[in-house]
């Protein structure tokens, strides 16, 4: 992660864990998925989160 992003996260979101935005995005997407959903993950990040 870049130094700028580290600084912004510490300054603007001091109470949040690392990658909080990735987890928030995941939570929102999961609201729309079910067992029959097919999802193509193309260019949606570095793939560092499960």
mmCIF entry with sequence, helices, sheets and N, C-alpha, C, O atoms, coordinates in Angstrom:
data_MODEL
# 
_entry.id   MODEL 
# 
_entity.id                         1 
_entity.type                       polymer 
_entity.pdbx_number_of_molecules   1 
# 
_entity_poly.entity_id                      1 
_entity_poly.type                           'polypeptide(L)' 
_entity_poly.nstd_linkage                   no 
_entity_poly.nstd_monomer                   no 
_entity_poly.pdbx_seq_one_letter_code       
;(UNK)(UNK)(UNK)(UNK)(UNK)(UNK)(UNK)(UNK)(UNK)(UNK)(UNK)(UNK)(UNK)(UNK)(UNK)(UNK)
(UNK)(UNK)(UNK)(UNK)(UNK)(UNK)(UNK)(UNK)(UNK)(UNK)(UNK)(UNK)(UNK)(UNK)(UNK)(UNK)
(UNK)(UNK)(UNK)(UNK)(UNK)(UNK)(UNK)(UNK)(UNK)(UNK)(UNK)(UNK)(UNK)(UNK)(UNK)(UNK)
(UNK)(UNK)
;
_entity_poly.pdbx_seq_one_letter_code_can   XXXXXXXXXXXXXXXXXXXXXXXXXXXXXXXXXXXXXXXXXXXXXXXXXX 
_entity_poly.pdbx_strand_id                 A 
# 
loop_
_entity_poly_seq.entity_id 
_entity_poly_seq.num 
_entity_poly_seq.mon_id 
_entity_poly_seq.hetero 
1 1  UNK n 
1 2  UNK n 
1 3  UNK n 
1 4  UNK n 
1 5  UNK n 
1 6  UNK n 
1 7  UNK n 
1 8  UNK n 
1 9  UNK n 
1 10 UNK n 
1 11 UNK n 
1 12 UNK n 
1 13 UNK n 
1 14 UNK n 
1 15 UNK n 
1 16 UNK n 
1 17 UNK n 
1 18 UNK n 
1 19 UNK n 
1 20 UNK n 
1 21 UNK n 
1 22 UNK n 
1 23 UNK n 
1 24 UNK n 
1 25 UNK n 
1 26 UNK n 
1 27 UNK n 
1 28 UNK n 
1 29 UNK n 
1 30 UNK n 
1 31 UNK n 
1 32 UNK n 
1 33 UNK n 
1 34 UNK n 
1 35 UNK n 
1 36 UNK n 
1 37 UNK n 
1 38 UNK n 
1 39 UNK n 
1 40 UNK n 
1 41 UNK n 
1 42 UNK n 
1 43 UNK n 
1 44 UNK n 
1 45 UNK n 
1 46 UNK n 
1 47 UNK n 
1 48 UNK n 
1 49 UNK n 
1 50 UNK n 
# 
_struct_asym.id          A 
_struct_asym.entity_id   1 
# 
loop_
_struct_conf.conf_type_id 
_struct_conf.id 
_struct_conf.pdbx_PDB_helix_id 
_struct_conf.beg_label_comp_id 
_struct_conf.beg_label_asym_id 
_struct_conf.beg_label_seq_id 
_struct_conf.pdbx_beg_PDB_ins_code 
_struct_conf.end_label_comp_id 
_struct_conf.end_label_asym_id 
_struct_conf.end_label_seq_id 
_struct_conf.pdbx_end_PDB_ins_code 
_struct_conf.beg_auth_comp_id 
_struct_conf.beg_auth_asym_id 
_struct_conf.beg_auth_seq_id 
_struct_conf.end_auth_comp_id 
_struct_conf.end_auth_asym_id 
_struct_conf.end_auth_seq_id 
_struct_conf.pdbx_PDB_helix_class 
_struct_conf.details 
_struct_conf.pdbx_PDB_helix_length 
HELX_P HELX_P1 AA1 UNK A 3  ? UNK A 12 ? UNK A 3  UNK A 12 1 ? 10 
HELX_P HELX_P2 AA2 UNK A 20 ? UNK A 30 ? UNK A 20 UNK A 30 1 ? 11 
# 
_struct_conf_type.id          HELX_P 
_struct_conf_type.criteria    ? 
_struct_conf_type.reference   ? 
# 
loop_
_atom_site.group_PDB 
_atom_site.id 
_atom_site.type_symbol 
_atom_site.label_atom_id 
_atom_site.label_alt_id 
_atom_site.label_comp_id 
_atom_site.label_asym_id 
_atom_site.label_entity_id 
_atom_site.label_seq_id 
_atom_site.pdbx_PDB_ins_code 
_atom_site.Cartn_x 
_atom_site.Cartn_y 
_atom_site.Cartn_z 
_atom_site.occupancy 
_atom_site.B_iso_or_equiv 
_atom_site.pdbx_formal_charge 
_atom_site.auth_seq_id 
_atom_site.auth_comp_id 
_atom_site.auth_asym_id 
_atom_site.auth_atom_id 
_atom_site.pdbx_PDB_model_num 
ATOM 1   N N  . UNK A 1 1  ? 0.849   -1.171  0.000   1.00 0.00 ? 1  UNK A N  1 
ATOM 2   C CA . UNK A 1 1  ? 0.000   0.000   0.000   1.00 0.00 ? 1  UNK A CA 1 
ATOM 3   C C  . UNK A 1 1  ? 0.894   1.233   0.000   1.00 0.00 ? 1  UNK A C  1 
ATOM 4   O O  . UNK A 1 1  ? 1.974   1.223   0.590   1.00 0.00 ? 1  UNK A O  1 
ATOM 5   N N  . UNK A 1 2  ? 0.455   2.265   -0.644  1.00 0.00 ? 2  UNK A N  1 
ATOM 6   C CA . UNK A 1 2  ? 1.284   3.466   -0.732  1.00 0.00 ? 2  UNK A CA 1 
ATOM 7   C C  . UNK A 1 2  ? 1.280   4.237   0.583   1.00 0.00 ? 2  UNK A C  1 
ATOM 8   O O  . UNK A 1 2  ? 0.378   4.088   1.407   1.00 0.00 ? 2  UNK A O  1 
ATOM 9   N N  . UNK A 1 3  ? 2.279   5.042   0.755   1.00 0.00 ? 3  UNK A N  1 
ATOM 10  C CA . UNK A 1 3  ? 2.372   5.866   1.959   1.00 0.00 ? 3  UNK A CA 1 
ATOM 11  C C  . UNK A 1 3  ? 1.208   6.846   2.048   1.00 0.00 ? 3  UNK A C  1 
ATOM 12  O O  . UNK A 1 3  ? 0.714   7.128   3.140   1.00 0.00 ? 3  UNK A O  1 
ATOM 13  N N  . UNK A 1 4  ? 0.771   7.364   0.906   1.00 0.00 ? 4  UNK A N  1 
ATOM 14  C CA . UNK A 1 4  ? -0.351  8.308   0.896   1.00 0.00 ? 4  UNK A CA 1 
ATOM 15  C C  . UNK A 1 4  ? -1.633  7.640   1.375   1.00 0.00 ? 4  UNK A C  1 
ATOM 16  O O  . UNK A 1 4  ? -2.382  8.217   2.164   1.00 0.00 ? 4  UNK A O  1 
ATOM 17  N N  . UNK A 1 5  ? -1.881  6.434   0.901   1.00 0.00 ? 5  UNK A N  1 
ATOM 18  C CA . UNK A 1 5  ? -3.085  5.720   1.315   1.00 0.00 ? 5  UNK A CA 1 
ATOM 19  C C  . UNK A 1 5  ? -3.008  5.359   2.788   1.00 0.00 ? 5  UNK A C  1 
ATOM 20  O O  . UNK A 1 5  ? -4.000  5.481   3.507   1.00 0.00 ? 5  UNK A O  1 
ATOM 21  N N  . UNK A 1 6  ? -1.854  4.920   3.244   1.00 0.00 ? 6  UNK A N  1 
ATOM 22  C CA . UNK A 1 6  ? -1.666  4.644   4.673   1.00 0.00 ? 6  UNK A CA 1 
ATOM 23  C C  . UNK A 1 6  ? -1.990  5.875   5.509   1.00 0.00 ? 6  UNK A C  1 
ATOM 24  O O  . UNK A 1 6  ? -2.699  5.792   6.512   1.00 0.00 ? 6  UNK A O  1 
ATOM 25  N N  . UNK A 1 7  ? -1.461  7.012   5.083   1.00 0.00 ? 7  UNK A N  1 
ATOM 26  C CA . UNK A 1 7  ? -1.688  8.255   5.824   1.00 0.00 ? 7  UNK A CA 1 
ATOM 27  C C  . UNK A 1 7  ? -3.165  8.626   5.829   1.00 0.00 ? 7  UNK A C  1 
ATOM 28  O O  . UNK A 1 7  ? -3.719  8.974   6.872   1.00 0.00 ? 7  UNK A O  1 
ATOM 29  N N  . UNK A 1 8  ? -3.811  8.551   4.649   1.00 0.00 ? 8  UNK A N  1 
ATOM 30  C CA . UNK A 1 8  ? -5.237  8.886   4.562   1.00 0.00 ? 8  UNK A CA 1 
ATOM 31  C C  . UNK A 1 8  ? -6.076  7.987   5.460   1.00 0.00 ? 8  UNK A C  1 
ATOM 32  O O  . UNK A 1 8  ? -6.973  8.464   6.155   1.00 0.00 ? 8  UNK A O  1 
ATOM 33  N N  . UNK A 1 9  ? -5.787  6.692   5.447   1.00 0.00 ? 9  UNK A N  1 
ATOM 34  C CA . UNK A 1 9  ? -6.535  5.767   6.304   1.00 0.00 ? 9  UNK A CA 1 
ATOM 35  C C  . UNK A 1 9  ? -6.335  6.111   7.777   1.00 0.00 ? 9  UNK A C  1 
ATOM 36  O O  . UNK A 1 9  ? -7.297  6.115   8.545   1.00 0.00 ? 9  UNK A O  1 
ATOM 37  N N  . UNK A 1 10 ? -5.107  6.396   8.176   1.00 0.00 ? 10 UNK A N  1 
ATOM 38  C CA . UNK A 1 10 ? -4.843  6.748   9.581   1.00 0.00 ? 10 UNK A CA 1 
ATOM 39  C C  . UNK A 1 10 ? -5.501  8.070   9.964   1.00 0.00 ? 10 UNK A C  1 
ATOM 40  O O  . UNK A 1 10 ? -6.039  8.206   11.062  1.00 0.00 ? 10 UNK A O  1 
ATOM 41  N N  . UNK A 1 11 ? -5.456  9.040   9.055   1.00 0.00 ? 11 UNK A N  1 
ATOM 42  C CA . UNK A 1 11 ? -5.968  10.380  9.342   1.00 0.00 ? 11 UNK A CA 1 
ATOM 43  C C  . UNK A 1 11 ? -7.495  10.445  9.279   1.00 0.00 ? 11 UNK A C  1 
ATOM 44  O O  . UNK A 1 11 ? -8.127  11.010  10.172  1.00 0.00 ? 11 UNK A O  1 
ATOM 45  N N  . UNK A 1 12 ? -8.087  9.875   8.239   1.00 0.00 ? 12 UNK A N  1 
ATOM 46  C CA . UNK A 1 12 ? -9.530  9.987   8.015   1.00 0.00 ? 12 UNK A CA 1 
ATOM 47  C C  . UNK A 1 12 ? -10.346 8.877   8.662   1.00 0.00 ? 12 UNK A C  1 
ATOM 48  O O  . UNK A 1 12 ? -11.518 9.076   8.982   1.00 0.00 ? 12 UNK A O  1 
ATOM 49  N N  . UNK A 1 13 ? -9.738  7.703   8.859   1.00 0.00 ? 13 UNK A N  1 
ATOM 50  C CA . UNK A 1 13 ? -10.468 6.548   9.386   1.00 0.00 ? 13 UNK A CA 1 
ATOM 51  C C  . UNK A 1 13 ? -9.667  5.876   10.500  1.00 0.00 ? 13 UNK A C  1 
ATOM 52  O O  . UNK A 1 13 ? -9.317  4.702   10.383  1.00 0.00 ? 13 UNK A O  1 
ATOM 53  N N  . UNK A 1 14 ? -9.374  6.599   11.568  1.00 0.00 ? 14 UNK A N  1 
ATOM 54  C CA . UNK A 1 14 ? -8.456  6.076   12.588  1.00 0.00 ? 14 UNK A CA 1 
ATOM 55  C C  . UNK A 1 14 ? -8.968  4.845   13.340  1.00 0.00 ? 14 UNK A C  1 
ATOM 56  O O  . UNK A 1 14 ? -8.157  4.068   13.845  1.00 0.00 ? 14 UNK A O  1 
ATOM 57  N N  . UNK A 1 15 ? -10.253 4.647   13.428  1.00 0.00 ? 15 UNK A N  1 
ATOM 58  C CA . UNK A 1 15 ? -10.784 3.513   14.176  1.00 0.00 ? 15 UNK A CA 1 
ATOM 59  C C  . UNK A 1 15 ? -11.053 2.271   13.351  1.00 0.00 ? 15 UNK A C  1 
ATOM 60  O O  . UNK A 1 15 ? -11.599 1.294   13.864  1.00 0.00 ? 15 UNK A O  1 
ATOM 61  N N  . UNK A 1 16 ? -10.679 2.292   12.080  1.00 0.00 ? 16 UNK A N  1 
ATOM 62  C CA . UNK A 1 16 ? -10.987 1.182   11.186  1.00 0.00 ? 16 UNK A CA 1 
ATOM 63  C C  . UNK A 1 16 ? -9.757  0.305   10.956  1.00 0.00 ? 16 UNK A C  1 
ATOM 64  O O  . UNK A 1 16 ? -8.623  0.783   10.988  1.00 0.00 ? 16 UNK A O  1 
ATOM 65  N N  . UNK A 1 17 ? -9.998  -0.968  10.727  1.00 0.00 ? 17 UNK A N  1 
ATOM 66  C CA . UNK A 1 17 ? -8.904  -1.907  10.474  1.00 0.00 ? 17 UNK A CA 1 
ATOM 67  C C  . UNK A 1 17 ? -8.376  -1.746  9.044   1.00 0.00 ? 17 UNK A C  1 
ATOM 68  O O  . UNK A 1 17 ? -8.962  -1.032  8.230   1.00 0.00 ? 17 UNK A O  1 
ATOM 69  N N  . UNK A 1 18 ? -7.271  -2.416  8.757   1.00 0.00 ? 18 UNK A N  1 
ATOM 70  C CA . UNK A 1 18 ? -6.728  -2.409  7.399   1.00 0.00 ? 18 UNK A CA 1 
ATOM 71  C C  . UNK A 1 18 ? -7.757  -2.967  6.421   1.00 0.00 ? 18 UNK A C  1 
ATOM 72  O O  . UNK A 1 18 ? -8.529  -3.867  6.753   1.00 0.00 ? 18 UNK A O  1 
ATOM 73  N N  . UNK A 1 19 ? -7.752  -2.434  5.248   1.00 0.00 ? 19 UNK A N  1 
ATOM 74  C CA . UNK A 1 19 ? -8.632  -2.887  4.158   1.00 0.00 ? 19 UNK A CA 1 
ATOM 75  C C  . UNK A 1 19 ? -10.117 -2.777  4.519   1.00 0.00 ? 19 UNK A C  1 
ATOM 76  O O  . UNK A 1 19 ? -10.929 -3.567  4.036   1.00 0.00 ? 19 UNK A O  1 
ATOM 77  N N  . UNK A 1 20 ? -10.474 -1.817  5.353   1.00 0.00 ? 20 UNK A N  1 
ATOM 78  C CA . UNK A 1 20 ? -11.873 -1.666  5.757   1.00 0.00 ? 20 UNK A CA 1 
ATOM 79  C C  . UNK A 1 20 ? -12.773 -1.427  4.551   1.00 0.00 ? 20 UNK A C  1 
ATOM 80  O O  . UNK A 1 20 ? -13.913 -1.891  4.532   1.00 0.00 ? 20 UNK A O  1 
ATOM 81  N N  . UNK A 1 21 ? -12.278 -0.713  3.549   1.00 0.00 ? 21 UNK A N  1 
ATOM 82  C CA . UNK A 1 21 ? -13.100 -0.424  2.380   1.00 0.00 ? 21 UNK A CA 1 
ATOM 83  C C  . UNK A 1 21 ? -13.357 -1.673  1.548   1.00 0.00 ? 21 UNK A C  1 
ATOM 84  O O  . UNK A 1 21 ? -14.430 -1.815  0.962   1.00 0.00 ? 21 UNK A O  1 
ATOM 85  N N  . UNK A 1 22 ? -12.386 -2.580  1.489   1.00 0.00 ? 22 UNK A N  1 
ATOM 86  C CA . UNK A 1 22 ? -12.596 -3.841  0.770   1.00 0.00 ? 22 UNK A CA 1 
ATOM 87  C C  . UNK A 1 22 ? -13.669 -4.677  1.451   1.00 0.00 ? 22 UNK A C  1 
ATOM 88  O O  . UNK A 1 22 ? -14.513 -5.276  0.785   1.00 0.00 ? 22 UNK A O  1 
ATOM 89  N N  . UNK A 1 23 ? -13.636 -4.716  2.768   1.00 0.00 ? 23 UNK A N  1 
ATOM 90  C CA . UNK A 1 23 ? -14.623 -5.498  3.514   1.00 0.00 ? 23 UNK A CA 1 
ATOM 91  C C  . UNK A 1 23 ? -16.022 -4.884  3.386   1.00 0.00 ? 23 UNK A C  1 
ATOM 92  O O  . UNK A 1 23 ? -17.014 -5.607  3.297   1.00 0.00 ? 23 UNK A O  1 
ATOM 93  N N  . UNK A 1 24 ? -16.095 -3.557  3.379   1.00 0.00 ? 24 UNK A N  1 
ATOM 94  C CA . UNK A 1 24 ? -17.380 -2.881  3.197   1.00 0.00 ? 24 UNK A CA 1 
ATOM 95  C C  . UNK A 1 24 ? -17.955 -3.186  1.814   1.00 0.00 ? 24 UNK A C  1 
ATOM 96  O O  . UNK A 1 24 ? -19.142 -3.484  1.680   1.00 0.00 ? 24 UNK A O  1 
ATOM 97  N N  . UNK A 1 25 ? -17.112 -3.111  0.794   1.00 0.00 ? 25 UNK A N  1 
ATOM 98  C CA . UNK A 1 25 ? -17.546 -3.430  -0.566  1.00 0.00 ? 25 UNK A CA 1 
ATOM 99  C C  . UNK A 1 25 ? -18.039 -4.870  -0.649  1.00 0.00 ? 25 UNK A C  1 
ATOM 100 O O  . UNK A 1 25 ? -19.087 -5.141  -1.236  1.00 0.00 ? 25 UNK A O  1 
ATOM 101 N N  . UNK A 1 26 ? -17.279 -5.795  -0.056  1.00 0.00 ? 26 UNK A N  1 
ATOM 102 C CA . UNK A 1 26 ? -17.665 -7.208  -0.062  1.00 0.00 ? 26 UNK A CA 1 
ATOM 103 C C  . UNK A 1 26 ? -19.016 -7.409  0.604   1.00 0.00 ? 26 UNK A C  1 
ATOM 104 O O  . UNK A 1 26 ? -19.862 -8.141  0.091   1.00 0.00 ? 26 UNK A O  1 
ATOM 105 N N  . UNK A 1 27 ? -19.223 -6.760  1.751   1.00 0.00 ? 27 UNK A N  1 
ATOM 106 C CA . UNK A 1 27 ? -20.491 -6.898  2.470   1.00 0.00 ? 27 UNK A CA 1 
ATOM 107 C C  . UNK A 1 27 ? -21.656 -6.417  1.611   1.00 0.00 ? 27 UNK A C  1 
ATOM 108 O O  . UNK A 1 27 ? -22.712 -7.049  1.582   1.00 0.00 ? 27 UNK A O  1 
ATOM 109 N N  . UNK A 1 28 ? -21.468 -5.309  0.918   1.00 0.00 ? 28 UNK A N  1 
ATOM 110 C CA . UNK A 1 28 ? -22.542 -4.775  0.073   1.00 0.00 ? 28 UNK A CA 1 
ATOM 111 C C  . UNK A 1 28 ? -22.831 -5.690  -1.119  1.00 0.00 ? 28 UNK A C  1 
ATOM 112 O O  . UNK A 1 28 ? -23.994 -5.908  -1.458  1.00 0.00 ? 28 UNK A O  1 
ATOM 113 N N  . UNK A 1 29 ? -21.803 -6.219  -1.749  1.00 0.00 ? 29 UNK A N  1 
ATOM 114 C CA . UNK A 1 29 ? -21.993 -7.121  -2.892  1.00 0.00 ? 29 UNK A CA 1 
ATOM 115 C C  . UNK A 1 29 ? -22.695 -8.404  -2.459  1.00 0.00 ? 29 UNK A C  1 
ATOM 116 O O  . UNK A 1 29 ? -23.571 -8.901  -3.167  1.00 0.00 ? 29 UNK A O  1 
ATOM 117 N N  . UNK A 1 30 ? -22.319 -8.938  -1.306  1.00 0.00 ? 30 UNK A N  1 
ATOM 118 C CA . UNK A 1 30 ? -22.912 -10.194 -0.840  1.00 0.00 ? 30 UNK A CA 1 
ATOM 119 C C  . UNK A 1 30 ? -24.415 -10.088 -0.601  1.00 0.00 ? 30 UNK A C  1 
ATOM 120 O O  . UNK A 1 30 ? -25.105 -11.107 -0.589  1.00 0.00 ? 30 UNK A O  1 
ATOM 121 N N  . UNK A 1 31 ? -24.929 -8.893  -0.413  1.00 0.00 ? 31 UNK A N  1 
ATOM 122 C CA . UNK A 1 31 ? -26.374 -8.707  -0.241  1.00 0.00 ? 31 UNK A CA 1 
ATOM 123 C C  . UNK A 1 31 ? -27.151 -9.141  -1.478  1.00 0.00 ? 31 UNK A C  1 
ATOM 124 O O  . UNK A 1 31 ? -28.318 -9.521  -1.382  1.00 0.00 ? 31 UNK A O  1 
ATOM 125 N N  . UNK A 1 32 ? -26.503 -9.084  -2.638  1.00 0.00 ? 32 UNK A N  1 
ATOM 126 C CA . UNK A 1 32 ? -27.184 -9.354  -3.906  1.00 0.00 ? 32 UNK A CA 1 
ATOM 127 C C  . UNK A 1 32 ? -26.898 -10.737 -4.481  1.00 0.00 ? 32 UNK A C  1 
ATOM 128 O O  . UNK A 1 32 ? -27.423 -11.086 -5.539  1.00 0.00 ? 32 UNK A O  1 
ATOM 129 N N  . UNK A 1 33 ? -26.081 -11.522 -3.803  1.00 0.00 ? 33 UNK A N  1 
ATOM 130 C CA . UNK A 1 33 ? -25.711 -12.836 -4.313  1.00 0.00 ? 33 UNK A CA 1 
ATOM 131 C C  . UNK A 1 33 ? -26.492 -13.937 -3.618  1.00 0.00 ? 33 UNK A C  1 
ATOM 132 O O  . UNK A 1 33 ? -26.897 -13.798 -2.464  1.00 0.00 ? 33 UNK A O  1 
ATOM 133 N N  . UNK A 1 34 ? -26.695 -15.026 -4.331  1.00 0.00 ? 34 UNK A N  1 
ATOM 134 C CA . UNK A 1 34 ? -27.284 -16.231 -3.741  1.00 0.00 ? 34 UNK A CA 1 
ATOM 135 C C  . UNK A 1 34 ? -26.571 -17.443 -4.339  1.00 0.00 ? 34 UNK A C  1 
ATOM 136 O O  . UNK A 1 34 ? -25.617 -17.288 -5.100  1.00 0.00 ? 34 UNK A O  1 
ATOM 137 N N  . UNK A 1 35 ? -27.021 -18.622 -4.005  1.00 0.00 ? 35 UNK A N  1 
ATOM 138 C CA . UNK A 1 35 ? -26.307 -19.840 -4.417  1.00 0.00 ? 35 UNK A CA 1 
ATOM 139 C C  . UNK A 1 35 ? -26.314 -20.057 -5.937  1.00 0.00 ? 35 UNK A C  1 
ATOM 140 O O  . UNK A 1 35 ? -25.498 -20.826 -6.444  1.00 0.00 ? 35 UNK A O  1 
ATOM 141 N N  . UNK A 1 36 ? -27.202 -19.407 -6.662  1.00 0.00 ? 36 UNK A N  1 
ATOM 142 C CA . UNK A 1 36 ? -27.236 -19.598 -8.112  1.00 0.00 ? 36 UNK A CA 1 
ATOM 143 C C  . UNK A 1 36 ? -26.574 -18.435 -8.877  1.00 0.00 ? 36 UNK A C  1 
ATOM 144 O O  . UNK A 1 36 ? -26.576 -18.432 -10.108 1.00 0.00 ? 36 UNK A O  1 
ATOM 145 N N  . UNK A 1 37 ? -26.022 -17.473 -8.176  1.00 0.00 ? 37 UNK A N  1 
ATOM 146 C CA . UNK A 1 37 ? -25.387 -16.318 -8.812  1.00 0.00 ? 37 UNK A CA 1 
ATOM 147 C C  . UNK A 1 37 ? -24.034 -16.694 -9.391  1.00 0.00 ? 37 UNK A C  1 
ATOM 148 O O  . UNK A 1 37 ? -23.251 -17.411 -8.768  1.00 0.00 ? 37 UNK A O  1 
ATOM 149 N N  . UNK A 1 38 ? -23.776 -16.198 -10.589 1.00 0.00 ? 38 UNK A N  1 
ATOM 150 C CA . UNK A 1 38 ? -22.459 -16.324 -11.208 1.00 0.00 ? 38 UNK A CA 1 
ATOM 151 C C  . UNK A 1 38 ? -21.841 -14.933 -11.206 1.00 0.00 ? 38 UNK A C  1 
ATOM 152 O O  . UNK A 1 38 ? -22.441 -13.979 -11.700 1.00 0.00 ? 38 UNK A O  1 
ATOM 153 N N  . UNK A 1 39 ? -20.648 -14.824 -10.655 1.00 0.00 ? 39 UNK A N  1 
ATOM 154 C CA . UNK A 1 39 ? -19.996 -13.524 -10.527 1.00 0.00 ? 39 UNK A CA 1 
ATOM 155 C C  . UNK A 1 39 ? -18.625 -13.570 -11.178 1.00 0.00 ? 39 UNK A C  1 
ATOM 156 O O  . UNK A 1 39 ? -17.817 -14.450 -10.883 1.00 0.00 ? 39 UNK A O  1 
ATOM 157 N N  . UNK A 1 40 ? -18.372 -12.627 -12.057 1.00 0.00 ? 40 UNK A N  1 
ATOM 158 C CA . UNK A 1 40 ? -17.071 -12.510 -12.691 1.00 0.00 ? 40 UNK A CA 1 
ATOM 159 C C  . UNK A 1 40 ? -16.306 -11.397 -11.987 1.00 0.00 ? 40 UNK A C  1 
ATOM 160 O O  . UNK A 1 40 ? -16.727 -10.240 -12.005 1.00 0.00 ? 40 UNK A O  1 
ATOM 161 N N  . UNK A 1 41 ? -15.193 -11.746 -11.372 1.00 0.00 ? 41 UNK A N  1 
ATOM 162 C CA . UNK A 1 41 ? -14.338 -10.786 -10.677 1.00 0.00 ? 41 UNK A CA 1 
ATOM 163 C C  . UNK A 1 41 ? -13.201 -10.421 -11.620 1.00 0.00 ? 41 UNK A C  1 
ATOM 164 O O  . UNK A 1 41 ? -12.196 -11.127 -11.700 1.00 0.00 ? 41 UNK A O  1 
ATOM 165 N N  . UNK A 1 42 ? -13.367 -9.325  -12.324 1.00 0.00 ? 42 UNK A N  1 
ATOM 166 C CA . UNK A 1 42 ? -12.400 -8.929  -13.338 1.00 0.00 ? 42 UNK A CA 1 
ATOM 167 C C  . UNK A 1 42 ? -11.930 -7.501  -13.050 1.00 0.00 ? 42 UNK A C  1 
ATOM 168 O O  . UNK A 1 42 ? -12.694 -6.544  -13.177 1.00 0.00 ? 42 UNK A O  1 
ATOM 169 N N  . UNK A 1 43 ? -10.678 -7.379  -12.668 1.00 0.00 ? 43 UNK A N  1 
ATOM 170 C CA . UNK A 1 43 ? -10.145 -6.058  -12.402 1.00 0.00 ? 43 UNK A CA 1 
ATOM 171 C C  . UNK A 1 43 ? -10.726 -5.397  -11.178 1.00 0.00 ? 43 UNK A C  1 
ATOM 172 O O  . UNK A 1 43 ? -10.844 -4.173  -11.126 1.00 0.00 ? 43 UNK A O  1 
ATOM 173 N N  . UNK A 1 44 ? -11.090 -6.190  -10.197 1.00 0.00 ? 44 UNK A N  1 
ATOM 174 C CA . UNK A 1 44 ? -11.743 -5.643  -9.002  1.00 0.00 ? 44 UNK A CA 1 
ATOM 175 C C  . UNK A 1 44 ? -10.786 -5.565  -7.814  1.00 0.00 ? 44 UNK A C  1 
ATOM 176 O O  . UNK A 1 44 ? -11.219 -5.626  -6.664  1.00 0.00 ? 44 UNK A O  1 
ATOM 177 N N  . UNK A 1 45 ? -9.520  -5.433  -8.082  1.00 0.00 ? 45 UNK A N  1 
ATOM 178 C CA . UNK A 1 45 ? -8.565  -5.288  -6.996  1.00 0.00 ? 45 UNK A CA 1 
ATOM 179 C C  . UNK A 1 45 ? -7.369  -6.198  -7.152  1.00 0.00 ? 45 UNK A C  1 
ATOM 180 O O  . UNK A 1 45 ? -7.223  -6.898  -8.155  1.00 0.00 ? 45 UNK A O  1 
ATOM 181 N N  . UNK A 1 46 ? -6.522  -6.178  -6.151  1.00 0.00 ? 46 UNK A N  1 
ATOM 182 C CA . UNK A 1 46 ? -5.284  -6.940  -6.197  1.00 0.00 ? 46 UNK A CA 1 
ATOM 183 C C  . UNK A 1 46 ? -5.454  -8.406  -5.833  1.00 0.00 ? 46 UNK A C  1 
ATOM 184 O O  . UNK A 1 46 ? -4.526  -9.195  -6.009  1.00 0.00 ? 46 UNK A O  1 
ATOM 185 N N  . UNK A 1 47 ? -6.613  -8.780  -5.333  1.00 0.00 ? 47 UNK A N  1 
ATOM 186 C CA . UNK A 1 47 ? -6.847  -10.168 -4.962  1.00 0.00 ? 47 UNK A CA 1 
ATOM 187 C C  . UNK A 1 47 ? -6.180  -10.551 -3.657  1.00 0.00 ? 47 UNK A C  1 
ATOM 188 O O  . UNK A 1 47 ? -5.856  -11.720 -3.450  1.00 0.00 ? 47 UNK A O  1 
ATOM 189 N N  . UNK A 1 48 ? -5.969  -9.589  -2.772  1.00 0.00 ? 48 UNK A N  1 
ATOM 190 C CA . UNK A 1 48 ? -5.282  -9.878  -1.525  1.00 0.00 ? 48 UNK A CA 1 
ATOM 191 C C  . UNK A 1 48 ? -6.228  -10.260 -0.395  1.00 0.00 ? 48 UNK A C  1 
ATOM 192 O O  . UNK A 1 48 ? -5.786  -10.652 0.685   1.00 0.00 ? 48 UNK A O  1 
ATOM 193 N N  . UNK A 1 49 ? -7.540  -10.144 -0.645  1.00 0.00 ? 49 UNK A N  1 
ATOM 194 C CA . UNK A 1 49 ? -8.533  -10.526 0.354   1.00 0.00 ? 49 UNK A CA 1 
ATOM 195 C C  . UNK A 1 49 ? -9.313  -11.727 -0.139  1.00 0.00 ? 49 UNK A C  1 
ATOM 196 O O  . UNK A 1 49 ? -9.539  -11.870 -1.341  1.00 0.00 ? 49 UNK A O  1 
ATOM 197 N N  . UNK A 1 50 ? -9.723  -12.584 0.762   1.00 0.00 ? 50 UNK A N  1 
ATOM 198 C CA . UNK A 1 50 ? -10.496 -13.761 0.329   1.00 0.00 ? 50 UNK A CA 1 
ATOM 199 C C  . UNK A 1 50 ? -11.881 -13.386 -0.171  1.00 0.00 ? 50 UNK A C  1 
ATOM 200 O O  . UNK A 1 50 ? -12.651 -14.260 -0.569  1.00 0.00 ? 50 UNK A O  1 
# 
